[in-house]
Amino acid sequence: MAQCQGTTRKGDRCKRDAREGSAFCAIHQDQEIRARSEPTDSGEWDRDAIVKAAIGFALVGVILFWGLRR
Ligand SMILES: [Zn+2]
């Protein structure tokens, strides 16, 4: 059994044994979920939102450009 990778509320390394197939104990499972999901999820959402915003601005720009020229 490996040692839990979680940190206590005091900021110390948890001294419990990690659960089987996990790097965290039952108490620090939420830290594992946060460590796994937050960086990739928010990164993908941000990239997606930026691409959609860029396409939207480009379309509005093209429409305004042609509208002003005529
Ligand atoms: Zn722990």
N, CA, C, O and the ligand as a Tripos MOL2 file, in Angstrom:
@<TRIPOS>MOLECULE
protein
  281   279    71     0     0
PROTEIN
NO_CHARGES

@<TRIPOS>ATOM
      1 N           0.8470   -1.2070    0.0000 N.3       1 MET1
      2 CA          0.0000    0.0000    0.0000 C.3       1 MET1
      3 C           0.8820    1.2570    0.0000 C.2       1 MET1
      4 O           1.8040    1.3810    0.8070 O.2       1 MET1
      5 N           0.5940    2.1530   -0.8860 N.am      2 ALA2
      6 CA          1.3460    3.4070   -0.9570 C.3       2 ALA2
      7 C           0.7550    4.4240    0.0180 C.2       2 ALA2
      8 O          -0.3830    4.2930    0.4710 O.2       2 ALA2
      9 N           1.5470    5.4200    0.3220 N.am      3 GLN3
     10 CA          1.0720    6.4830    1.2100 C.3       3 GLN3
     11 C           0.1620    7.4260    0.4330 C.2       3 GLN3
     12 O           0.3660    7.6660   -0.7570 O.2       3 GLN3
     13 N          -0.8450    7.9550    1.1210 N.am      4 CYS4
     14 CA         -1.7850    8.8960    0.5020 C.3       4 CYS4
     15 C          -1.0430   10.1540    0.0450 C.2       4 CYS4
     16 O          -0.1970   10.6730    0.7740 O.2       4 CYS4
     17 N          -1.3550   10.6440   -1.1550 N.am      5 GLN5
     18 CA         -0.7090   11.8470   -1.7020 C.3       5 GLN5
     19 C          -1.4300   13.1300   -1.2730 C.2       5 GLN5
     20 O          -1.0060   14.2330   -1.6180 O.2       5 GLN5
     21 N          -2.5110   12.9750   -0.5250 N.am      6 GLY6
     22 CA         -3.2940   14.1430   -0.1110 C.3       6 GLY6
     23 C          -2.6090   14.9600    0.9750 C.2       6 GLY6
     24 O          -1.6400   14.5180    1.5920 O.2       6 GLY6
     25 N          -3.1260   16.1440    1.1900 N.am      7 THR7
     26 CA         -2.6160   17.0000    2.2540 C.3       7 THR7
     27 C          -3.7360   17.2790    3.2520 C.2       7 THR7
     28 O          -4.9010   17.4190    2.8790 O.2       7 THR7
     29 N          -3.3630   17.3560    4.5100 N.am      8 THR8
     30 CA         -4.3470   17.6270    5.5550 C.3       8 THR8
     31 C          -4.6970   19.1120    5.5520 C.2       8 THR8
     32 O          -4.1030   19.9080    4.8250 O.2       8 THR8
     33 N          -5.6840   19.4650    6.3910 N.am      9 ARG9
     34 CA         -6.0960   20.8650    6.4700 C.3       9 ARG9
     35 C          -4.9590   21.7540    6.9820 C.2       9 ARG9
     36 O          -4.9180   22.9530    6.7070 O.2       9 ARG9
     37 N          -4.0370   21.1400    7.7340 N.am     10 LYS10
     38 CA         -2.8750   21.8920    8.2370 C.3      10 LYS10
     39 C          -1.8270   22.0920    7.1490 C.2      10 LYS10
     40 O          -0.8950   22.8780    7.3240 O.2      10 LYS10
     41 N          -1.9680   21.3930    6.0340 N.am     11 GLY11
     42 CA         -0.9800   21.4900    4.9530 C.3      11 GLY11
     43 C           0.0890   20.4160    5.0410 C.2      11 GLY11
     44 O           1.0620   20.4470    4.2880 O.2      11 GLY11
     45 N          -0.0840   19.4470    5.9720 N.am     12 ASP12
     46 CA          0.8980   18.3660    6.0980 C.3      12 ASP12
     47 C           0.5480   17.2270    5.1470 C.2      12 ASP12
     48 O          -0.5960   17.0950    4.7120 O.2      12 ASP12
     49 N           1.5270   16.4250    4.8380 N.am     13 ARG13
     50 CA          1.3040   15.2400    4.0230 C.3      13 ARG13
     51 C           0.4910   14.2370    4.8250 C.2      13 ARG13
     52 O           0.8090   13.9690    5.9840 O.2      13 ARG13
     53 N          -0.5580   13.6780    4.2240 N.am     14 CYS14
     54 CA         -1.4030   12.6840    4.8850 C.3      14 CYS14
     55 C          -0.5960   11.4260    5.1640 C.2      14 CYS14
     56 O           0.1760   10.9780    4.3160 O.2      14 CYS14
     57 N          -0.7720   10.8550    6.3510 N.am     15 LYS15
     58 CA          0.0090    9.6720    6.7290 C.3      15 LYS15
     59 C          -0.7920    8.3840    6.5770 C.2      15 LYS15
     60 O          -0.3060    7.3120    6.9370 O.2      15 LYS15
     61 N          -2.0050    8.4720    6.0510 N.am     16 ARG16
     62 CA         -2.8130    7.2690    5.8560 C.3      16 ARG16
     63 C          -2.3240    6.4910    4.6340 C.2      16 ARG16
     64 O          -1.5870    7.0130    3.7970 O.2      16 ARG16
     65 N          -2.7530    5.2360    4.5560 N.am     17 ASP17
     66 CA         -2.4610    4.4280    3.3770 C.3      17 ASP17
     67 C          -3.4400    4.7870    2.2750 C.2      17 ASP17
     68 O          -4.6220    5.0110    2.5380 O.2      17 ASP17
     69 N          -2.9540    4.8440    1.0390 N.am     18 ALA18
     70 CA         -3.8290    5.1290   -0.0940 C.3      18 ALA18
     71 C          -4.7270    3.9310   -0.3720 C.2      18 ALA18
     72 O          -4.3650    2.7920   -0.0770 O.2      18 ALA18
     73 N          -5.8710    4.1890   -0.9280 N.am     19 ARG19
     74 CA         -6.7870    3.1050   -1.3130 C.3      19 ARG19
     75 C          -6.2130    2.3490   -2.4920 C.2      19 ARG19
     76 O          -5.4120    2.8900   -3.2540 O.2      19 ARG19
     77 N          -6.6220    1.0920   -2.6460 N.am     20 GLU20
     78 CA         -6.1150    0.2710   -3.7390 C.3      20 GLU20
     79 C          -6.4810    0.8990   -5.0880 C.2      20 GLU20
     80 O          -7.6340    1.2730   -5.3020 O.2      20 GLU20
     81 N          -5.5110    1.0160   -5.9910 N.am     21 GLY21
     82 CA         -5.7470    1.6070   -7.3010 C.3      21 GLY21
     83 C          -5.8470    3.1120   -7.2650 C.2      21 GLY21
     84 O          -6.2480    3.7250   -8.2540 O.2      21 GLY21
     85 N          -5.4900    3.7250   -6.1480 N.am     22 SER22
     86 CA         -5.5800    5.1700   -5.9990 C.3      22 SER22
     87 C          -4.3470    5.7020   -5.2900 C.2      22 SER22
     88 O          -3.6720    4.9630   -4.5730 O.2      22 SER22
     89 N          -4.0500    6.9830   -5.4870 N.am     23 ALA23
     90 CA         -2.9240    7.6120   -4.8070 C.3      23 ALA23
     91 C          -3.3930    8.3340   -3.5510 C.2      23 ALA23
     92 O          -2.6010    8.9960   -2.8810 O.2      23 ALA23
     93 N          -4.6860    8.2070   -3.2280 N.am     24 PHE24
     94 CA         -5.2430    8.9330   -2.0890 C.3      24 PHE24
     95 C          -6.0330    8.0060   -1.1890 C.2      24 PHE24
     96 O          -6.5010    6.9600   -1.6400 O.2      24 PHE24
     97 N          -6.1910    8.3670    0.0730 N.am     25 CYS25
     98 CA         -7.0260    7.6240    1.0040 C.3      25 CYS25
     99 C          -8.4840    8.0480    0.8060 C.2      25 CYS25
    100 O          -8.7670    8.9470    0.0140 O.2      25 CYS25
    101 N          -9.3980    7.4090    1.5170 N.am     26 ALA26
    102 CA        -10.8250    7.7110    1.3590 C.3      26 ALA26
    103 C         -11.1250    9.1710    1.6930 C.2      26 ALA26
    104 O         -11.9750    9.7950    1.0580 O.2      26 ALA26
    105 N         -10.4290    9.7110    2.6870 N.am     27 ILE27
    106 CA        -10.6750   11.1020    3.1110 C.3      27 ILE27
    107 C         -10.2360   12.0930    2.0350 C.2      27 ILE27
    108 O         -10.8530   13.1450    1.8690 O.2      27 ILE27
    109 N          -9.1760   11.7620    1.3070 N.am     28 HIS28
    110 CA         -8.6300   12.7070    0.3270 C.3      28 HIS28
    111 C          -8.9770   12.3520   -1.1150 C.2      28 HIS28
    112 O          -8.3250   12.8290   -2.0440 O.2      28 HIS28
    113 N          -9.9910   11.5230   -1.3070 N.am     29 GLN29
    114 CA        -10.4340   11.1720   -2.6600 C.3      29 GLN29
    115 C         -10.8310   12.4080   -3.4630 C.2      29 GLN29
    116 O         -10.5900   12.4810   -4.6680 O.2      29 GLN29
    117 N         -11.4410   13.3790   -2.7810 N.am     30 ASP30
    118 CA        -11.8730   14.6030   -3.4730 C.3      30 ASP30
    119 C         -10.6760   15.3620   -4.0330 C.2      30 ASP30
    120 O         -10.7970   16.0370   -5.0560 O.2      30 ASP30
    121 N          -9.5200   15.2600   -3.3740 N.am     31 GLN31
    122 CA         -8.3200   15.9320   -3.8930 C.3      31 GLN31
    123 C          -7.8630   15.2700   -5.1880 C.2      31 GLN31
    124 O          -7.3540   15.9390   -6.0870 O.2      31 GLN31
    125 N          -8.0440   13.9640   -5.2790 N.am     32 GLU32
    126 CA         -7.6580   13.2550   -6.4990 C.3      32 GLU32
    127 C          -8.5800   13.6590   -7.6480 C.2      32 GLU32
    128 O          -8.1040   13.9050   -8.7570 O.2      32 GLU32
    129 N          -9.8770   13.7330   -7.4070 N.am     33 ILE33
    130 CA        -10.8440   14.1110   -8.4440 C.3      33 ILE33
    131 C         -10.5380   15.5190   -8.9480 C.2      33 ILE33
    132 O         -10.5670   15.7710  -10.1520 O.2      33 ILE33
    133 N         -10.2460   16.4290   -8.0300 N.am     34 ARG34
    134 CA         -9.9200   17.8030   -8.4130 C.3      34 ARG34
    135 C          -8.6310   17.8440   -9.2300 C.2      34 ARG34
    136 O          -8.5530   18.5510  -10.2350 O.2      34 ARG34
    137 N          -7.6140   17.0830   -8.8000 N.am     35 ALA35
    138 CA         -6.3200   17.0780   -9.4910 C.3      35 ALA35
    139 C          -6.4800   16.5380  -10.9080 C.2      35 ALA35
    140 O          -5.7900   16.9960  -11.8190 O.2      35 ALA35
    141 N          -7.3730   15.5750  -11.1100 N.am     36 ARG36
    142 CA         -7.5460   14.9540  -12.4290 C.3      36 ARG36
    143 C          -8.3790   15.8260  -13.3630 C.2      36 ARG36
    144 O          -7.9920   16.0470  -14.5100 O.2      36 ARG36
    145 N          -9.5250   16.3250  -12.8790 N.am     37 SER37
    146 CA        -10.5110   16.9360  -13.7780 C.3      37 SER37
    147 C         -10.2650   18.4200  -14.0330 C.2      37 SER37
    148 O         -10.4760   18.8770  -15.1560 O.2      37 SER37
    149 N          -9.8340   19.1790  -13.0520 N.am     38 GLU38
    150 CA         -9.7800   20.6340  -13.2150 C.3      38 GLU38
    151 C          -8.8910   21.1300  -14.3600 C.2      38 GLU38
    152 O          -9.3750   21.8940  -15.1950 O.2      38 GLU38
    153 N          -7.6180   20.7350  -14.4400 N.am     39 PRO39
    154 CA         -6.7680   21.3380  -15.4790 C.3      39 PRO39
    155 C          -7.2370   21.0100  -16.8910 C.2      39 PRO39
    156 O          -7.2970   21.9080  -17.7310 O.2      39 PRO39
    157 N          -7.5720   19.7530  -17.1780 N.am     40 THR40
    158 CA         -7.9600   19.3750  -18.5420 C.3      40 THR40
    159 C          -9.3310   19.9420  -18.9040 C.2      40 THR40
    160 O          -9.5120   20.4760  -19.9980 O.2      40 THR40
    161 N         -10.2960   19.8290  -17.9910 N.am     41 ASP41
    162 CA        -11.6550   20.2900  -18.2820 C.3      41 ASP41
    163 C         -11.6910   21.7890  -18.5690 C.2      41 ASP41
    164 O         -12.2370   22.2180  -19.5860 O.2      41 ASP41
    165 N         -11.1090   22.5820  -17.6720 N.am     42 SER42
    166 CA        -11.1440   24.0300  -17.8510 C.3      42 SER42
    167 C         -10.3200   24.4220  -19.0680 C.2      42 SER42
    168 O         -10.6820   25.3560  -19.7830 O.2      42 SER42
    169 N          -9.2190   23.7210  -19.3130 N.am     43 GLY43
    170 CA         -8.3830   24.0230  -20.4680 C.3      43 GLY43
    171 C          -9.1310   23.8030  -21.7660 C.2      43 GLY43
    172 O          -9.0660   24.6300  -22.6760 O.2      43 GLY43
    173 N          -9.8470   22.6790  -21.8540 N.am     44 GLU44
    174 CA        -10.6040   22.3830  -23.0660 C.3      44 GLU44
    175 C         -11.7500   23.3640  -23.2530 C.2      44 GLU44
    176 O         -12.0300   23.8090  -24.3660 O.2      44 GLU44
    177 N         -12.4150   23.6970  -22.1370 N.am     45 TRP45
    178 CA        -13.5430   24.6250  -22.2350 C.3      45 TRP45
    179 C         -13.0430   25.9860  -22.7000 C.2      45 TRP45
    180 O         -13.6620   26.6180  -23.5570 O.2      45 TRP45
    181 N         -11.9090   26.4470  -22.1310 N.am     46 ASP46
    182 CA        -11.3810   27.7580  -22.4960 C.3      46 ASP46
    183 C         -10.9970   27.7970  -23.9730 C.2      46 ASP46
    184 O         -11.3070   28.7640  -24.6690 O.2      46 ASP46
    185 N         -10.3280   26.7540  -24.4510 N.am     47 ARG47
    186 CA         -9.8940   26.6990  -25.8480 C.3      47 ARG47
    187 C         -11.1230   26.7200  -26.7670 C.2      47 ARG47
    188 O         -11.1560   27.4180  -27.7810 O.2      47 ARG47
    189 N         -12.1310   25.9280  -26.3740 N.am     48 ASP48
    190 CA        -13.3660   25.8540  -27.1560 C.3      48 ASP48
    191 C         -14.0500   27.2180  -27.2190 C.2      48 ASP48
    192 O         -14.4820   27.6540  -28.2860 O.2      48 ASP48
    193 N         -14.1440   27.8800  -26.0800 N.am     49 ALA49
    194 CA        -14.8130   29.1810  -25.9990 C.3      49 ALA49
    195 C         -14.0430   30.2240  -26.8070 C.2      49 ALA49
    196 O         -14.6520   31.0620  -27.4720 O.2      49 ALA49
    197 N         -12.7240   30.1810  -26.7570 N.am     50 ILE50
    198 CA        -11.8990   31.1420  -27.5030 C.3      50 ILE50
    199 C         -12.0910   30.9410  -29.0000 C.2      50 ILE50
    200 O         -12.2240   31.9110  -29.7450 O.2      50 ILE50
    201 N         -12.1080   29.6860  -29.4430 N.am     51 VAL51
    202 CA        -12.2910   29.3930  -30.8690 C.3      51 VAL51
    203 C         -13.6610   29.8790  -31.3270 C.2      51 VAL51
    204 O         -13.7810   30.5020  -32.3820 O.2      51 VAL51
    205 N         -14.7000   29.5940  -30.5340 N.am     52 LYS52
    206 CA        -16.0620   30.0190  -30.9000 C.3      52 LYS52
    207 C         -16.1650   31.5440  -30.9360 C.2      52 LYS52
    208 O         -16.7990   32.1050  -31.8310 O.2      52 LYS52
    209 N         -15.5510   32.2050  -29.9750 N.am     53 ALA53
    210 CA        -15.5700   33.6710  -29.9290 C.3      53 ALA53
    211 C         -14.8290   34.2420  -31.1270 C.2      53 ALA53
    212 O         -15.2760   35.2200  -31.7260 O.2      53 ALA53
    213 N         -13.7030   33.6400  -31.4790 N.am     54 ALA54
    214 CA        -12.9130   34.1180  -32.6160 C.3      54 ALA54
    215 C         -13.7080   33.9790  -33.9080 C.2      54 ALA54
    216 O         -13.7080   34.8940  -34.7320 O.2      54 ALA54
    217 N         -14.3850   32.8500  -34.0990 N.am     55 ILE55
    218 CA        -15.2070   32.6320  -35.2980 C.3      55 ILE55
    219 C         -16.3490   33.6390  -35.3320 C.2      55 ILE55
    220 O         -16.6530   34.2010  -36.3840 O.2      55 ILE55
    221 N         -16.9800   33.8690  -34.1860 N.am     56 GLY56
    222 CA        -18.0700   34.8280  -34.0990 C.3      56 GLY56
    223 C         -17.6180   36.2320  -34.4530 C.2      56 GLY56
    224 O         -18.2900   36.9290  -35.2130 O.2      56 GLY56
    225 N         -16.4880   36.6490  -33.9100 N.am     57 PHE57
    226 CA        -15.9640   37.9870  -34.2000 C.3      57 PHE57
    227 C         -15.5790   38.0940  -35.6660 C.2      57 PHE57
    228 O         -15.8000   39.1320  -36.2900 O.2      57 PHE57
    229 N         -15.0090   37.0390  -36.2200 N.am     58 ALA58
    230 CA        -14.6060   37.0590  -37.6300 C.3      58 ALA58
    231 C         -15.8340   37.2080  -38.5210 C.2      58 ALA58
    232 O         -15.8180   37.9910  -39.4710 O.2      58 ALA58
    233 N         -16.8960   36.4660  -38.2230 N.am     59 LEU59
    234 CA        -18.1290   36.5500  -39.0120 C.3      59 LEU59
    235 C         -18.7380   37.9480  -38.9270 C.2      59 LEU59
    236 O         -19.1380   38.5190  -39.9420 O.2      59 LEU59
    237 N         -18.8050   38.4970  -37.7130 N.am     60 VAL60
    238 CA        -19.3490   39.8480  -37.5210 C.3      60 VAL60
    239 C         -18.4910   40.8540  -38.2770 C.2      60 VAL60
    240 O         -19.0120   41.7770  -38.9020 O.2      60 VAL60
    241 N         -17.1760   40.6720  -38.2190 N.am     61 GLY61
    242 CA        -16.2660   41.5700  -38.9200 C.3      61 GLY61
    243 C         -16.4800   41.5410  -40.4150 C.2      61 GLY61
    244 O         -16.5090   42.5900  -41.0580 O.2      61 GLY61
    245 N         -16.6330   40.3450  -40.9850 N.am     62 VAL62
    246 CA        -16.8420   40.1880  -42.4360 C.3      62 VAL62
    247 C         -18.1710   40.8320  -42.8360 C.2      62 VAL62
    248 O         -18.2470   41.5350  -43.8440 O.2      62 VAL62
    249 N         -19.2240   40.5860  -42.0350 N.am     63 ILE63
    250 CA        -20.5560   41.1400  -42.3360 C.3      63 ILE63
    251 C         -20.5080   42.6650  -42.2960 C.2      63 ILE63
    252 O         -21.0360   43.3270  -43.1890 O.2      63 ILE63
    253 N         -19.8750   43.2240  -41.2590 N.am     64 LEU64
    254 CA        -19.7730   44.6780  -41.1240 C.3      64 LEU64
    255 C         -18.9330   45.2530  -42.2660 C.2      64 LEU64
    256 O         -19.2770   46.2940  -42.8260 O.2      64 LEU64
    257 N         -17.8430   44.5830  -42.6090 N.am     65 PHE65
    258 CA        -16.9330   45.0480  -43.6560 C.3      65 PHE65
    259 C         -17.6760   45.1550  -44.9900 C.2      65 PHE65
    260 O         -17.5970   46.1760  -45.6730 O.2      65 PHE65
    261 N         -18.4020   44.0810  -45.3550 N.am     66 TRP66
    262 CA        -19.1240   44.0950  -46.6320 C.3      66 TRP66
    263 C         -20.3280   45.0400  -46.5750 C.2      66 TRP66
    264 O         -20.6900   45.6620  -47.5740 O.2      66 TRP66
    265 N         -20.9440   45.1390  -45.3840 N.am     67 GLY67
    266 CA        -22.0680   46.0430  -45.2290 C.3      67 GLY67
    267 C         -21.6520   47.4870  -45.4050 C.2      67 GLY67
    268 O         -22.3930   48.2710  -45.9970 O.2      67 GLY67
    269 N         -20.4870   47.8590  -44.9060 N.am     68 LEU68
    270 CA        -20.0020   49.2330  -44.9980 C.3      68 LEU68
    271 C         -19.5190   49.5860  -46.4130 C.2      68 LEU68
    272 O         -19.5860   50.7430  -46.8290 O.2      68 LEU68
    273 N         -19.0370   48.5820  -47.1380 N.am     69 ARG69
    274 CA        -18.4980   48.8480  -48.4790 C.3      69 ARG69
    275 C         -19.5980   49.1110  -49.4990 C.2      69 ARG69
    276 O         -19.3690   49.7800  -50.5070 O.2      69 ARG69
    277 N         -20.8050   48.5790  -49.2340 N.am     70 ARG70
    278 CA        -21.8630   48.7080  -50.2460 C.3      70 ARG70
    279 C         -22.6630   49.9830  -50.0890 C.2      70 ARG70
    280 O         -23.5870   50.2320  -50.8630 O.2      70 ARG70
    281 ZN         -5.2240   11.0550    2.8580 Zn       71 ZN71
@<TRIPOS>BOND
     1     1     2 1
     2     2     3 1
     3     3     4 2
     4     3     5 am
     5     5     6 1
     6     6     7 1
     7     7     8 2
     8     7     9 am
     9     9    10 1
    10    10    11 1
    11    11    12 2
    12    11    13 am
    13    13    14 1
    14    14    15 1
    15    15    16 2
    16    15    17 am
    17    17    18 1
    18    18    19 1
    19    19    20 2
    20    19    21 am
    21    21    22 1
    22    22    23 1
    23    23    24 2
    24    23    25 am
    25    25    26 1
    26    26    27 1
    27    27    28 2
    28    27    29 am
    29    29    30 1
    30    30    31 1
    31    31    32 2
    32    31    33 am
    33    33    34 1
    34    34    35 1
    35    35    36 2
    36    35    37 am
    37    37    38 1
    38    38    39 1
    39    39    40 2
    40    39    41 am
    41    41    42 1
    42    42    43 1
    43    43    44 2
    44    43    45 am
    45    45    46 1
    46    46    47 1
    47    47    48 2
    48    47    49 am
    49    49    50 1
    50    50    51 1
    51    51    52 2
    52    51    53 am
    53    53    54 1
    54    54    55 1
    55    55    56 2
    56    55    57 am
    57    57    58 1
    58    58    59 1
    59    59    60 2
    60    59    61 am
    61    61    62 1
    62    62    63 1
    63    63    64 2
    64    63    65 am
    65    65    66 1
    66    66    67 1
    67    67    68 2
    68    67    69 am
    69    69    70 1
    70    70    71 1
    71    71    72 2
    72    71    73 am
    73    73    74 1
    74    74    75 1
    75    75    76 2
    76    75    77 am
    77    77    78 1
    78    78    79 1
    79    79    80 2
    80    79    81 am
    81    81    82 1
    82    82    83 1
    83    83    84 2
    84    83    85 am
    85    85    86 1
    86    86    87 1
    87    87    88 2
    88    87    89 am
    89    89    90 1
    90    90    91 1
    91    91    92 2
    92    91    93 am
    93    93    94 1
    94    94    95 1
    95    95    96 2
    96    95    97 am
    97    97    98 1
    98    98    99 1
    99    99   100 2
   100    99   101 am
   101   101   102 1
   102   102   103 1
   103   103   104 2
   104   103   105 am
   105   105   106 1
   106   106   107 1
   107   107   108 2
   108   107   109 am
   109   109   110 1
   110   110   111 1
   111   111   112 2
   112   111   113 am
   113   113   114 1
   114   114   115 1
   115   115   116 2
   116   115   117 am
   117   117   118 1
   118   118   119 1
   119   119   120 2
   120   119   121 am
   121   121   122 1
   122   122   123 1
   123   123   124 2
   124   123   125 am
   125   125   126 1
   126   126   127 1
   127   127   128 2
   128   127   129 am
   129   129   130 1
   130   130   131 1
   131   131   132 2
   132   131   133 am
   133   133   134 1
   134   134   135 1
   135   135   136 2
   136   135   137 am
   137   137   138 1
   138   138   139 1
   139   139   140 2
   140   139   141 am
   141   141   142 1
   142   142   143 1
   143   143   144 2
   144   143   145 am
   145   145   146 1
   146   146   147 1
   147   147   148 2
   148   147   149 am
   149   149   150 1
   150   150   151 1
   151   151   152 2
   152   151   153 am
   153   153   154 1
   154   154   155 1
   155   155   156 2
   156   155   157 am
   157   157   158 1
   158   158   159 1
   159   159   160 2
   160   159   161 am
   161   161   162 1
   162   162   163 1
   163   163   164 2
   164   163   165 am
   165   165   166 1
   166   166   167 1
   167   167   168 2
   168   167   169 am
   169   169   170 1
   170   170   171 1
   171   171   172 2
   172   171   173 am
   173   173   174 1
   174   174   175 1
   175   175   176 2
   176   175   177 am
   177   177   178 1
   178   178   179 1
   179   179   180 2
   180   179   181 am
   181   181   182 1
   182   182   183 1
   183   183   184 2
   184   183   185 am
   185   185   186 1
   186   186   187 1
   187   187   188 2
   188   187   189 am
   189   189   190 1
   190   190   191 1
   191   191   192 2
   192   191   193 am
   193   193   194 1
   194   194   195 1
   195   195   196 2
   196   195   197 am
   197   197   198 1
   198   198   199 1
   199   199   200 2
   200   199   201 am
   201   201   202 1
   202   202   203 1
   203   203   204 2
   204   203   205 am
   205   205   206 1
   206   206   207 1
   207   207   208 2
   208   207   209 am
   209   209   210 1
   210   210   211 1
   211   211   212 2
   212   211   213 am
   213   213   214 1
   214   214   215 1
   215   215   216 2
   216   215   217 am
   217   217   218 1
   218   218   219 1
   219   219   220 2
   220   219   221 am
   221   221   222 1
   222   222   223 1
   223   223   224 2
   224   223   225 am
   225   225   226 1
   226   226   227 1
   227   227   228 2
   228   227   229 am
   229   229   230 1
   230   230   231 1
   231   231   232 2
   232   231   233 am
   233   233   234 1
   234   234   235 1
   235   235   236 2
   236   235   237 am
   237   237   238 1
   238   238   239 1
   239   239   240 2
   240   239   241 am
   241   241   242 1
   242   242   243 1
   243   243   244 2
   244   243   245 am
   245   245   246 1
   246   246   247 1
   247   247   248 2
   248   247   249 am
   249   249   250 1
   250   250   251 1
   251   251   252 2
   252   251   253 am
   253   253   254 1
   254   254   255 1
   255   255   256 2
   256   255   257 am
   257   257   258 1
   258   258   259 1
   259   259   260 2
   260   259   261 am
   261   261   262 1
   262   262   263 1
   263   263   264 2
   264   263   265 am
   265   265   266 1
   266   266   267 1
   267   267   268 2
   268   267   269 am
   269   269   270 1
   270   270   271 1
   271   271   272 2
   272   271   273 am
   273   273   274 1
   274   274   275 1
   275   275   276 2
   276   275   277 am
   277   277   278 1
   278   278   279 1
   279   279   280 2
@<TRIPOS>SUBSTRUCTURE
     1 MET1         2 RESIDUE 1 A MET
     2 ALA2         6 RESIDUE 1 A ALA
     3 GLN3        10 RESIDUE 1 A GLN
     4 CYS4        14 RESIDUE 1 A CYS
     5 GLN5        18 RESIDUE 1 A GLN
     6 GLY6        22 RESIDUE 1 A GLY
     7 THR7        26 RESIDUE 1 A THR
     8 THR8        30 RESIDUE 1 A THR
     9 ARG9        34 RESIDUE 1 A ARG
    10 LYS10       38 RESIDUE 1 A LYS
    11 GLY11       42 RESIDUE 1 A GLY
    12 ASP12       46 RESIDUE 1 A ASP
    13 ARG13       50 RESIDUE 1 A ARG
    14 CYS14       54 RESIDUE 1 A CYS
    15 LYS15       58 RESIDUE 1 A LYS
    16 ARG16       62 RESIDUE 1 A ARG
    17 ASP17       66 RESIDUE 1 A ASP
    18 ALA18       70 RESIDUE 1 A ALA
    19 ARG19       74 RESIDUE 1 A ARG
    20 GLU20       78 RESIDUE 1 A GLU
    21 GLY21       82 RESIDUE 1 A GLY
    22 SER22       86 RESIDUE 1 A SER
    23 ALA23       90 RESIDUE 1 A ALA
    24 PHE24       94 RESIDUE 1 A PHE
    25 CYS25       98 RESIDUE 1 A CYS
    26 ALA26      102 RESIDUE 1 A ALA
    27 ILE27      106 RESIDUE 1 A ILE
    28 HIS28      110 RESIDUE 1 A HIS
    29 GLN29      114 RESIDUE 1 A GLN
    30 ASP30      118 RESIDUE 1 A ASP
    31 GLN31      122 RESIDUE 1 A GLN
    32 GLU32      126 RESIDUE 1 A GLU
    33 ILE33      130 RESIDUE 1 A ILE
    34 ARG34      134 RESIDUE 1 A ARG
    35 ALA35      138 RESIDUE 1 A ALA
    36 ARG36      142 RESIDUE 1 A ARG
    37 SER37      146 RESIDUE 1 A SER
    38 GLU38      150 RESIDUE 1 A GLU
    39 PRO39      154 RESIDUE 1 A PRO
    40 THR40      158 RESIDUE 1 A THR
    41 ASP41      162 RESIDUE 1 A ASP
    42 SER42      166 RESIDUE 1 A SER
    43 GLY43      170 RESIDUE 1 A GLY
    44 GLU44      174 RESIDUE 1 A GLU
    45 TRP45      178 RESIDUE 1 A TRP
    46 ASP46      182 RESIDUE 1 A ASP
    47 ARG47      186 RESIDUE 1 A ARG
    48 ASP48      190 RESIDUE 1 A ASP
    49 ALA49      194 RESIDUE 1 A ALA
    50 ILE50      198 RESIDUE 1 A ILE
    51 VAL51      202 RESIDUE 1 A VAL
    52 LYS52      206 RESIDUE 1 A LYS
    53 ALA53      210 RESIDUE 1 A ALA
    54 ALA54      214 RESIDUE 1 A ALA
    55 ILE55      218 RESIDUE 1 A ILE
    56 GLY56      222 RESIDUE 1 A GLY
    57 PHE57      226 RESIDUE 1 A PHE
    58 ALA58      230 RESIDUE 1 A ALA
    59 LEU59      234 RESIDUE 1 A LEU
    60 VAL60      238 RESIDUE 1 A VAL
    61 GLY61      242 RESIDUE 1 A GLY
    62 VAL62      246 RESIDUE 1 A VAL
    63 ILE63      250 RESIDUE 1 A ILE
    64 LEU64      254 RESIDUE 1 A LEU
    65 PHE65      258 RESIDUE 1 A PHE
    66 TRP66      262 RESIDUE 1 A TRP
    67 GLY67      266 RESIDUE 1 A GLY
    68 LEU68      270 RESIDUE 1 A LEU
    69 ARG69      274 RESIDUE 1 A ARG
    70 ARG70      278 RESIDUE 1 A ARG
    71 ZN71       281 GROUP 0 **** ****
